[in-house]
Amino acid sequence: MDIFELADSLKALGDPTRLKMIALLKLRDFCVCEFVPIFNISQPAVSKHVSRLKAAGFVTETRKGQWVIYSLNRSRLEEVGYGLSQLPDLSAEIEELGKRGLLVTCE
């Protein structure tokens, strides 16, 4: 990886919202509609963040009917030297959102 690619990758990770998305994707796959209530921002704003992570290679997508499911590209993250063990565990936050009925599932 050259210096410009590394700089671009770090810029993609240099946003708190995108870092939190990476931490969530560490736990499981998500669609954009699931991120909207978590971040309390519009669907287009969420899509823009996901698009930035995808362009940097951190996120991959899979189509499931009308849904686009996003997954973490763990090998890309490790290439940049950002160890997954450094990301916060957000499983309690996801559980709380589920209890409050704020998580939707794309099925």
mmCIF file of the C-alpha atoms, coordinates in Angstrom:
data_MODEL
# 
_entry.id   MODEL 
# 
loop_
_atom_site.group_PDB 
_atom_site.id 
_atom_site.type_symbol 
_atom_site.label_atom_id 
_atom_site.label_alt_id 
_atom_site.label_comp_id 
_atom_site.label_asym_id 
_atom_site.label_entity_id 
_atom_site.label_seq_id 
_atom_site.pdbx_PDB_ins_code 
_atom_site.Cartn_x 
_atom_site.Cartn_y 
_atom_site.Cartn_z 
_atom_site.occupancy 
_atom_site.B_iso_or_equiv 
_atom_site.pdbx_formal_charge 
_atom_site.auth_seq_id 
_atom_site.auth_comp_id 
_atom_site.auth_asym_id 
_atom_site.auth_atom_id 
_atom_site.pdbx_PDB_model_num 
ATOM 1   C CA . MET A 1 1   ? 0.000   0.000  0.000  1.00 0.00 ? 1   MET A CA 1 
ATOM 2   C CA . ASP A 1 2   ? 1.449   3.327  -0.994 1.00 0.00 ? 2   ASP A CA 1 
ATOM 3   C CA . ILE A 1 3   ? 1.357   6.494  1.090  1.00 0.00 ? 3   ILE A CA 1 
ATOM 4   C CA . PHE A 1 4   ? -1.547  8.032  -0.847 1.00 0.00 ? 4   PHE A CA 1 
ATOM 5   C CA . GLU A 1 5   ? -3.721  4.934  -0.505 1.00 0.00 ? 5   GLU A CA 1 
ATOM 6   C CA . LEU A 1 6   ? -2.934  4.768  3.204  1.00 0.00 ? 6   LEU A CA 1 
ATOM 7   C CA . ALA A 1 7   ? -3.786  8.471  3.627  1.00 0.00 ? 7   ALA A CA 1 
ATOM 8   C CA . ASP A 1 8   ? -7.109  7.982  1.823  1.00 0.00 ? 8   ASP A CA 1 
ATOM 9   C CA . SER A 1 9   ? -7.914  4.959  3.994  1.00 0.00 ? 9   SER A CA 1 
ATOM 10  C CA . LEU A 1 10  ? -7.159  6.856  7.177  1.00 0.00 ? 10  LEU A CA 1 
ATOM 11  C CA . LYS A 1 11  ? -9.332  9.763  6.007  1.00 0.00 ? 11  LYS A CA 1 
ATOM 12  C CA . ALA A 1 12  ? -12.218 7.332  5.555  1.00 0.00 ? 12  ALA A CA 1 
ATOM 13  C CA . LEU A 1 13  ? -11.696 6.153  9.134  1.00 0.00 ? 13  LEU A CA 1 
ATOM 14  C CA . GLY A 1 14  ? -11.158 9.696  10.427 1.00 0.00 ? 14  GLY A CA 1 
ATOM 15  C CA . ASP A 1 15  ? -14.844 10.394 11.005 1.00 0.00 ? 15  ASP A CA 1 
ATOM 16  C CA . PRO A 1 16  ? -16.534 9.343  14.281 1.00 0.00 ? 16  PRO A CA 1 
ATOM 17  C CA . THR A 1 17  ? -19.700 8.201  12.495 1.00 0.00 ? 17  THR A CA 1 
ATOM 18  C CA . ARG A 1 18  ? -17.760 6.002  10.102 1.00 0.00 ? 18  ARG A CA 1 
ATOM 19  C CA . LEU A 1 19  ? -15.634 4.586  12.918 1.00 0.00 ? 19  LEU A CA 1 
ATOM 20  C CA . LYS A 1 20  ? -18.792 3.688  14.814 1.00 0.00 ? 20  LYS A CA 1 
ATOM 21  C CA . MET A 1 21  ? -20.159 2.033  11.655 1.00 0.00 ? 21  MET A CA 1 
ATOM 22  C CA . ILE A 1 22  ? -16.986 -0.053 11.435 1.00 0.00 ? 22  ILE A CA 1 
ATOM 23  C CA . ALA A 1 23  ? -17.360 -1.041 15.100 1.00 0.00 ? 23  ALA A CA 1 
ATOM 24  C CA . LEU A 1 24  ? -20.984 -2.070 14.498 1.00 0.00 ? 24  LEU A CA 1 
ATOM 25  C CA . LEU A 1 25  ? -20.096 -4.003 11.353 1.00 0.00 ? 25  LEU A CA 1 
ATOM 26  C CA . LYS A 1 26  ? -17.540 -5.865 13.438 1.00 0.00 ? 26  LYS A CA 1 
ATOM 27  C CA . LEU A 1 27  ? -20.527 -7.389 15.259 1.00 0.00 ? 27  LEU A CA 1 
ATOM 28  C CA . ARG A 1 28  ? -22.776 -8.174 12.291 1.00 0.00 ? 28  ARG A CA 1 
ATOM 29  C CA . ASP A 1 29  ? -23.890 -7.080 8.844  1.00 0.00 ? 29  ASP A CA 1 
ATOM 30  C CA . PHE A 1 30  ? -26.253 -4.092 8.475  1.00 0.00 ? 30  PHE A CA 1 
ATOM 31  C CA . CYS A 1 31  ? -28.378 -2.396 5.870  1.00 0.00 ? 31  CYS A CA 1 
ATOM 32  C CA . VAL A 1 32  ? -28.656 1.401  5.647  1.00 0.00 ? 32  VAL A CA 1 
ATOM 33  C CA . CYS A 1 33  ? -32.160 1.395  7.142  1.00 0.00 ? 33  CYS A CA 1 
ATOM 34  C CA . GLU A 1 34  ? -30.765 -0.170 10.331 1.00 0.00 ? 34  GLU A CA 1 
ATOM 35  C CA . PHE A 1 35  ? -28.116 2.546  10.677 1.00 0.00 ? 35  PHE A CA 1 
ATOM 36  C CA . VAL A 1 36  ? -30.612 5.437  10.451 1.00 0.00 ? 36  VAL A CA 1 
ATOM 37  C CA . PRO A 1 37  ? -32.063 5.085  14.003 1.00 0.00 ? 37  PRO A CA 1 
ATOM 38  C CA . ILE A 1 38  ? -28.654 4.293  15.485 1.00 0.00 ? 38  ILE A CA 1 
ATOM 39  C CA . PHE A 1 39  ? -27.076 7.506  14.210 1.00 0.00 ? 39  PHE A CA 1 
ATOM 40  C CA . ASN A 1 40  ? -30.246 9.596  14.153 1.00 0.00 ? 40  ASN A CA 1 
ATOM 41  C CA . ILE A 1 41  ? -29.310 11.069 10.776 1.00 0.00 ? 41  ILE A CA 1 
ATOM 42  C CA . SER A 1 42  ? -31.073 10.887 7.415  1.00 0.00 ? 42  SER A CA 1 
ATOM 43  C CA . GLN A 1 43  ? -30.876 7.871  5.136  1.00 0.00 ? 43  GLN A CA 1 
ATOM 44  C CA . PRO A 1 44  ? -28.963 9.861  2.476  1.00 0.00 ? 44  PRO A CA 1 
ATOM 45  C CA . ALA A 1 45  ? -26.395 10.911 5.103  1.00 0.00 ? 45  ALA A CA 1 
ATOM 46  C CA . VAL A 1 46  ? -25.970 7.295  6.231  1.00 0.00 ? 46  VAL A CA 1 
ATOM 47  C CA . SER A 1 47  ? -25.628 6.198  2.602  1.00 0.00 ? 47  SER A CA 1 
ATOM 48  C CA . LYS A 1 48  ? -22.920 8.809  2.043  1.00 0.00 ? 48  LYS A CA 1 
ATOM 49  C CA . HIS A 1 49  ? -20.895 7.507  5.014  1.00 0.00 ? 49  HIS A CA 1 
ATOM 50  C CA . VAL A 1 50  ? -21.302 3.886  3.894  1.00 0.00 ? 50  VAL A CA 1 
ATOM 51  C CA . SER A 1 51  ? -20.330 4.871  0.360  1.00 0.00 ? 51  SER A CA 1 
ATOM 52  C CA . ARG A 1 52  ? -17.124 6.475  1.657  1.00 0.00 ? 52  ARG A CA 1 
ATOM 53  C CA . LEU A 1 53  ? -16.237 3.309  3.593  1.00 0.00 ? 53  LEU A CA 1 
ATOM 54  C CA . LYS A 1 54  ? -17.037 1.190  0.547  1.00 0.00 ? 54  LYS A CA 1 
ATOM 55  C CA . ALA A 1 55  ? -14.857 3.358  -1.717 1.00 0.00 ? 55  ALA A CA 1 
ATOM 56  C CA . ALA A 1 56  ? -11.958 2.879  0.706  1.00 0.00 ? 56  ALA A CA 1 
ATOM 57  C CA . GLY A 1 57  ? -12.521 -0.883 0.643  1.00 0.00 ? 57  GLY A CA 1 
ATOM 58  C CA . PHE A 1 58  ? -13.604 -1.267 4.256  1.00 0.00 ? 58  PHE A CA 1 
ATOM 59  C CA . VAL A 1 59  ? -17.155 -2.306 3.433  1.00 0.00 ? 59  VAL A CA 1 
ATOM 60  C CA . THR A 1 60  ? -18.542 -4.773 0.915  1.00 0.00 ? 60  THR A CA 1 
ATOM 61  C CA . GLU A 1 61  ? -22.140 -5.108 -0.189 1.00 0.00 ? 61  GLU A CA 1 
ATOM 62  C CA . THR A 1 62  ? -24.421 -8.003 -0.997 1.00 0.00 ? 62  THR A CA 1 
ATOM 63  C CA . ARG A 1 63  ? -27.875 -7.705 -2.531 1.00 0.00 ? 63  ARG A CA 1 
ATOM 64  C CA . LYS A 1 64  ? -30.666 -9.573 -0.765 1.00 0.00 ? 64  LYS A CA 1 
ATOM 65  C CA . GLY A 1 65  ? -33.838 -8.888 -2.728 1.00 0.00 ? 65  GLY A CA 1 
ATOM 66  C CA . GLN A 1 66  ? -34.497 -5.168 -2.501 1.00 0.00 ? 66  GLN A CA 1 
ATOM 67  C CA . TRP A 1 67  ? -32.038 -4.766 0.373  1.00 0.00 ? 67  TRP A CA 1 
ATOM 68  C CA . VAL A 1 68  ? -28.329 -4.047 0.177  1.00 0.00 ? 68  VAL A CA 1 
ATOM 69  C CA . ILE A 1 69  ? -26.525 -5.636 3.099  1.00 0.00 ? 69  ILE A CA 1 
ATOM 70  C CA . TYR A 1 70  ? -23.155 -4.199 4.119  1.00 0.00 ? 70  TYR A CA 1 
ATOM 71  C CA . SER A 1 71  ? -20.364 -6.263 5.641  1.00 0.00 ? 71  SER A CA 1 
ATOM 72  C CA . LEU A 1 72  ? -17.001 -5.398 7.123  1.00 0.00 ? 72  LEU A CA 1 
ATOM 73  C CA . ASN A 1 73  ? -14.000 -6.220 4.946  1.00 0.00 ? 73  ASN A CA 1 
ATOM 74  C CA . ARG A 1 74  ? -11.829 -7.306 7.862  1.00 0.00 ? 74  ARG A CA 1 
ATOM 75  C CA . SER A 1 75  ? -8.766  -8.016 5.759  1.00 0.00 ? 75  SER A CA 1 
ATOM 76  C CA . ARG A 1 76  ? -8.804  -4.458 4.378  1.00 0.00 ? 76  ARG A CA 1 
ATOM 77  C CA . LEU A 1 77  ? -9.061  -3.048 7.877  1.00 0.00 ? 77  LEU A CA 1 
ATOM 78  C CA . GLU A 1 78  ? -6.095  -5.152 8.976  1.00 0.00 ? 78  GLU A CA 1 
ATOM 79  C CA . GLU A 1 79  ? -4.122  -4.018 5.914  1.00 0.00 ? 79  GLU A CA 1 
ATOM 80  C CA . VAL A 1 80  ? -4.302  -0.475 7.225  1.00 0.00 ? 80  VAL A CA 1 
ATOM 81  C CA . GLY A 1 81  ? -3.005  -1.677 10.554 1.00 0.00 ? 81  GLY A CA 1 
ATOM 82  C CA . TYR A 1 82  ? -6.113  -0.855 12.516 1.00 0.00 ? 82  TYR A CA 1 
ATOM 83  C CA . GLY A 1 83  ? -6.594  -3.861 14.769 1.00 0.00 ? 83  GLY A CA 1 
ATOM 84  C CA . LEU A 1 84  ? -10.191 -4.923 15.370 1.00 0.00 ? 84  LEU A CA 1 
ATOM 85  C CA . SER A 1 85  ? -9.378  -5.377 19.044 1.00 0.00 ? 85  SER A CA 1 
ATOM 86  C CA . GLN A 1 86  ? -9.020  -1.578 19.313 1.00 0.00 ? 86  GLN A CA 1 
ATOM 87  C CA . LEU A 1 87  ? -12.648 -0.984 18.352 1.00 0.00 ? 87  LEU A CA 1 
ATOM 88  C CA . PRO A 1 88  ? -15.203 -0.528 21.125 1.00 0.00 ? 88  PRO A CA 1 
ATOM 89  C CA . ASP A 1 89  ? -17.703 -3.286 21.889 1.00 0.00 ? 89  ASP A CA 1 
ATOM 90  C CA . LEU A 1 90  ? -21.128 -1.876 20.980 1.00 0.00 ? 90  LEU A CA 1 
ATOM 91  C CA . SER A 1 91  ? -23.178 -5.027 21.564 1.00 0.00 ? 91  SER A CA 1 
ATOM 92  C CA . ALA A 1 92  ? -24.848 -3.492 24.657 1.00 0.00 ? 92  ALA A CA 1 
ATOM 93  C CA . GLU A 1 93  ? -25.913 -0.466 22.597 1.00 0.00 ? 93  GLU A CA 1 
ATOM 94  C CA . ILE A 1 94  ? -27.428 -2.700 19.917 1.00 0.00 ? 94  ILE A CA 1 
ATOM 95  C CA . GLU A 1 95  ? -29.232 -4.722 22.577 1.00 0.00 ? 95  GLU A CA 1 
ATOM 96  C CA . GLU A 1 96  ? -30.634 -1.542 24.152 1.00 0.00 ? 96  GLU A CA 1 
ATOM 97  C CA . LEU A 1 97  ? -31.839 -0.237 20.778 1.00 0.00 ? 97  LEU A CA 1 
ATOM 98  C CA . GLY A 1 98  ? -33.519 -3.592 20.181 1.00 0.00 ? 98  GLY A CA 1 
ATOM 99  C CA . LYS A 1 99  ? -35.278 -3.438 23.546 1.00 0.00 ? 99  LYS A CA 1 
ATOM 100 C CA . ARG A 1 100 ? -36.532 0.059  22.704 1.00 0.00 ? 100 ARG A CA 1 
ATOM 101 C CA . GLY A 1 101 ? -37.809 -1.142 19.326 1.00 0.00 ? 101 GLY A CA 1 
ATOM 102 C CA . LEU A 1 102 ? -35.473 1.163  17.414 1.00 0.00 ? 102 LEU A CA 1 
ATOM 103 C CA . LEU A 1 103 ? -33.710 -1.541 15.407 1.00 0.00 ? 103 LEU A CA 1 
ATOM 104 C CA . VAL A 1 104 ? -35.362 -2.729 12.252 1.00 0.00 ? 104 VAL A CA 1 
ATOM 105 C CA . THR A 1 105 ? -34.376 -5.857 10.414 1.00 0.00 ? 105 THR A CA 1 
ATOM 106 C CA . CYS A 1 106 ? -34.162 -6.051 6.661  1.00 0.00 ? 106 CYS A CA 1 
ATOM 107 C CA . GLU A 1 107 ? -36.018 -9.246 5.908  1.00 0.00 ? 107 GLU A CA 1 
# 
